[in-house]
Amino acid sequence: MATKVFVSGASGVIGRSLVRLLHDAGHTVTGTSQTAEGRDKLEALGVGAVVVDVFDADALKEAVWTASPDVLIHQLTDLSGDHDSASPEENRNATRAFVE
C-alpha cells in the first residue's frame, strides 16, 4: 500500500536521494524546495513539490495540510556547498538553525 510522504528539504543534497527511493518504492511523495528550480527538479523525478520558506511557520503548515501526508520526514540541512568562505562551525550552526 502506498504511503503519502511529505519530505521537508526534498530538493537538498540528502532529500533528492531520499525522495527518489521513496517514489521508486511506490509511495506518493510531496517535497519542499526553497526555489522554483528545486521544485522543477523534484517534479522531474515524479515527485509532487511545493516552494515554501520553511522558516515561515504558517506557509509550512499550509503546505503540510494541503499534502495531507501519512508521514513527515525532516531532511532540512544547509549542505548546499555554497559556503566556500564559511568555516565548518558556521556550516554546522546554519544547519542547526533548521531544527531549533
N, C-alpha and C positions, 0 to 999 in steps of 0.2 A: 504494500500500500504506500502510495506517495505521501510524503510529509511536506507541508508548506513550511519553508525555512526562510527566515529573514536574517541576512548577514550584514552587520554594520562593518564598514571598511572593506567591502567586497571588491573594490577596484584597486586595492592596495597590493603590496608585494605578496603577502600571505593569502589575502582574501581571494585573489584571482585563481589561485590553485585550488583553494577550498571550494569555491562555487562551481568550478569545472567538475570536480569529483562528485559533488552533491547532485549536480544536473545529470551527469552520466549515470548516476545510481538511480535515476528516475524521480528525484524529488523536484518539487516546484520551488524555485528559488527566486527571491527578491533581494537585491543587494543595493547598498548605498554607495554613492560616489560624491565627491565634492564638486565635480566638474561634468559638463556635458560630454567631454571627450571620454571620461571614465565610464559614464553611462553608456555611450556608444560601444565601448569595448565589451562591457558586460552583455549588452544586447546581442552583440556578435557571437557571444558564447551560448546564446539561447537562454539567458537569464533575464528576468524582469529587473529593471533598475530604476532608481529614483535619485535625483540630485537633491542632496539635503546637507545643510550645515549641522553637523552633529552636536555643536555647541548651542544650537537653538532648540531648546527642550520642546517647545510647542510644535515646531516643524518636524522634529524627530518622532514625537508621539503620534502626530498625524500620519506620517509615513508608515509607522508600525501598525497603527489602527487600520489604515487602508489595505495593507497587505494581509492583515489578519492571520499571522503565522501560527503554526503549532509550536515552533521552536525559534528562539532568538539566539544568534551566535555573534559574539563580540570579537571582531578582528581589527579594531582600530589601533593603528600604530603610527609612528612617524618615521617610517623606514624608507621614504621615497628616494633617498640618495641625493636630495637637493641641499644637503648640509655640508658642502665641502669645507667651509670655514668653521663649522661648528665642532666643538670638542665632543668626545664621547659622552661626557657628563651632560652637555646641553641636549644632545640627542635623547638620552635617557629621560631627562626632565620633560622634553616635548612629548615623548610617548606616554610618560606617566600622567600627564595632564588629561589624557583621554579617559582614564579610569577613576579619576578623583571626583 
